[in-house]
Amino acid sequence: MTGKYLDPKADLTFKLIFEHEDLLVSLLNALLPLDEGKQIEHVEYLPSELVPENPGKKDSVVDVRCRETGGRHFIVEMQLNWNNEFRQRVVLNAAKAVVKQLNPGEEYKLVQPVYSLNLINDTGFESGPDEFYHDYAIVDVAHQDRRIEGLRFVFIELPKFFAWQSGIAERKPKTIAEKKMAVLWLRFLTEINVRTEEAPAELLENPATAKALKLLEKSAYSEAQLIAYDRFWDAVYRERTFFNDGFKKGQIDGWEKGMEKGREAGILNEKKETVRRLSALGLTTEQMALGTGLSTEEVDRLLSELAKEFGSYS
């Protein structure tokens, strides 16, 4: 960790920053599709553990859960590895947040909307490289302007935003990109990492992101916290490696049936995908080489190819 800051996407740092009500309210107002005149002013924090009423059912823990004073509920998740299980967990957690609002005998009209904000340091949607913001609501299939209020899901793919912001991906008009605070928060989450020596001026000039940057300075953390931070990234790296090793094994089992040309192309693509994902986590070239078994020259070559095809996140 050679820079001035830690990475805000880590479990420790993300939760520490957004345990500050003013920063959480700023993030929610910036990134959620709230109607004009219905911005959040104050929230109260709720337990992050969502325990089901039936003891035999599955518990789950979210990063941040809160309730607007007298109203809407919000769940915020930072997810580093995309998979279908995460998407299902998002739906389950939002449903639990709805159910837990009512006590026995209370009227259904007391149920307040639940917003689920999911920040993903990965790419998981089959959409264009500039489509980083995904807003899901309950709508009438035939008349999409007709909605049932109650559940709203927002997914933001951070690597795609980084590519879009950097001008690598095509720039199309986007409502979210028209909001200055939304862009600042997403830049904070994508541009600041352990190699950052000096934060961008725009982030230092804004009161909210400047405060978040101060909370992210390495000097503010104890030795025990820094050890926990390192262990967190080690666990993330192991999960990625385990996934890619399993994926590679499945590919090899198929390739050994005679498709040698396809096998070689598949291995190259798999290595390229591994490098892309590790780069999005902020790992150095040396760390990526050590984890993949490639040379630093091979890693640099793959990063160059990725920059031409889609965009490098290093």
N, C-alpha and C positions, 0 to 999 in steps of 0.2 A: 504494500500500500504506500505508494510514493507521493501521492497528491495530498491536498489539504483536507479533502472531504471523504466521507464514506459514501456508499451507494444508497440512495433513498429507497430502492426497491427491496432491500433486505428486510426480513421480518422485524428485527430489532429497531432499525431506523424508521421504517414506515410507521409503525405503531407509535413510536416516541413522538414523531412529528405531528401526527394527526390525533394525538390525545389532547392537543391544544384546540379548544373549541373554535377560536377565530380562524385557524388554518383549515379545519375540517369544513366549516361553513363556507369558506371561500372556495375550496375544492368542489364541494357539492353544487354550489350555485354556478360554478364555471362549467362543469362537465355534464350535469344532468339536464334533460329537456324539460325544464320547468316553464310553465306558462308565464307570460308577462304579468308582472304585479304579484307573483306568487313566489318570490325569492325567500330563501330561508334566512331567518334572523338569529334564532337561538336553537340549540339542541341540548338534549340531555343524553348522556351515554347510558347504554344498556349492556347487560352482561354479554360478552362475545360468544359464550357457549349457548347453543340452542338445544336445550334438553327436551325431548318429546314427552308428552303426557303419559304415554305407555312405556314403562321401563324396559320393555323388550325391544323397543325400536332404537334406531341408530342416533347417537349424539353427533353433533357437528360444531365446529368452532370457526368463526369468521374473524377477519382482521379488525373490523370496526363495525359496531352496530349502535345506532342511536335513534332518537325520536325527536322530531320537531316539537317544540313546546305546544302541546295541545293538538298535535296532528300527525303528519306523515312520518313513516318509518323509513330508515335508510340503512343499507348494508353496503360496506365497501370491502372489496377484496383485491389484493395484489397477488397475481398468479404468475409464476415464472415459467412453468412448463404447461403447454396446452395439451389437453386430451379430452376425449368425449366424457370421461368420468367427471371432470371438472364442470363441464356444462350441465350435466345432470345434477351435480351437487349444488350448483347455483340455483336451479329451479327448486330443489328440495328446501334449501335454506330460506328462500323467499316465501315459500308456502308455509314453513314453520313460523316465520315472522308474522304472517297473517293469522294463523290459528292461535298463536299465543296472546293475541290482543284481547280476546274475549274470555271472561270468566263464566262459569256455569250460570245460566239464567239471564245473561245480558243480551241485549238486542243486537241483531246483525248490523243495524245502521251505525253502530259505534265503530265498526271496522274502518281503519284508515288505510290509504294507499301505501304500498311498499315499493320502494325504488332500490334496485340492485345495481351497483356500479362496480364493474369488473375491469381492472387494469391488467393487461396481459403482456408480459415481456416475451412474446412469441407470436407466431402467425398461425391462426387456426381456422380462418374462414376462407371459403373458396370465392374470393372476390379479387378485384384489381388491386395493384400495389398502392394506389392512392386511397383506397377505401378502408380507412382505419377505424371509423366510428360506426358502430352498429347499434341501432335503437329498436328494441322489440317491445310491442304492446299487444294487448288482446284486441283483435280487430275482426270485423265482419269480412269474410273472404271476398264476398261479392261487392261490398261497399266499404272500402278501406278507411273512409272518413268516419265510420261508425265504430265506436270503441266501448269496451267495458272497462271502466276505471278500476284500479285495484292492484295491478302488478305491472311493473315496467322494468325491463332489463336493458342495461347499457354495457356493451363490451367495447373496449378500446385497445387495439393492437399497437403497442408502443413502437415496435420496430418499423411498422408501416408509417406511423406518424413521423418518425425520425427521417425516413427516406423522403416523405412528402415535404417536410419542413426544410430539408437540405437541398431540395430541388432535384433529387434523383428521380423520384416518381413524378408523374404528370400532375400539375396543379389544376384542379378543377374547383369551381366555387363550392364552398362548404359552409353550412350554417355554423358549425362548431368552430371553424377556423376564423370566422368573423368576430369571435369573442376573444378579446385580447387576453383576458385572464385565463381562458381555457388553454390558449397557446402557451402562456407562461408556465402554467402548471405542468403541461405535457413536456415542455422543454426541460423543466426542472427534473422530471422523472427520467428523461432520456439522455440528457447531455451531461449530467453530473454523475461522476463515478470516482473510483479510487485513484484515477490518473489525473483528475482535475486539479490544476494548480491555481487557476483563477477563474471564477465563475463569470458568465456573460454579464455585461453591464445591465442589460434589461432585467435580469433576475435580481441583481443587487439593488436596483433602483426601486423595485416594487416592494412595498412594506411586507406583504404576505410571504413572497418567495425569499426575500432577504432574511426574514425571521426563520424560515425553514432552513435556509443555508447555514445560518448560525447554529441551529440545532444539529446540523449534519457535520460540523467540524470535528475531525478526529480527536483534537485536543480536549473535547468535552466529554470523552468516554473513558471509563475506567479500564484497567487492564483486563479485568474479568469480562467486561462487555465486549472488548475487542476480540477476545478469545471466542466468545459466543458468536460474534459476527463472522469470524473465520470459519467456525464449524458449520454455520448455516450455509455458507457458500460451498463448503466441502460436500454437504449433504445434497445440495442442488446439483452440483457437478456429478456426484455419484448416480443420482437419479437419471440425469441425462445420459450418462455413459451406459447405465443398465438398459435404458430404452434403446439406445442405438446399437448396443451389442446384440440385444434380442432381435432387433429389426434386421441386423446384418446376418444373423444365423438363419433366419427365415429365408432371406434372399439366397444365401449360399445353398441351402437345401434344394431350392428350385433350380438354381443355375447349374448344379452338378448333373442335371439330366441332359445336358448337352448344349445349352445356349451360352457358349463361352463368350461370344461377342456381347450379348446382352448382360452377362455377368460382369464383365469389365466395366461397361458403361454404368451399370447399377452401382458398383462399388465406388466409382468416381462421384456419382451423384450423391451417394450416401455420405461420403467423406465431405463433400461440399456442404451438404445440409448440416452435418455435425459442426463444421467450422462456423457456418452462419449462426447457428444457435449459441455456440460458445462465445462468439464475438458479441452477440447481443447481450450476454451476461457481463461484458466488460473485461473478459480475460485477456491477458497479454498474448502476443504471438508465441512466446516461449511456453506459457501454460497450455495453450492449445496444442502445440507440438507434442508436449509431454503426454497429454491426455489422449491424443489420437494416434500416436506412434508415427506421425509424419515429421519430416524435417521442417525447420523454420522457413526454408526456401519454398517448400511445397505449400505450407500454410499461407505464406504471402502470395503465392501464385493463385491459390483458390480465392483469397480475399479480393484480389484484383479482378478475377472473373466474376465474382459476385457483385462487385461495384458496377461492372458493365451491364450485368443482367438485371440487377434489382437494387442493389445498394448495400454497402458494407456498414456494419454497426460498431465497428471498433473505434 
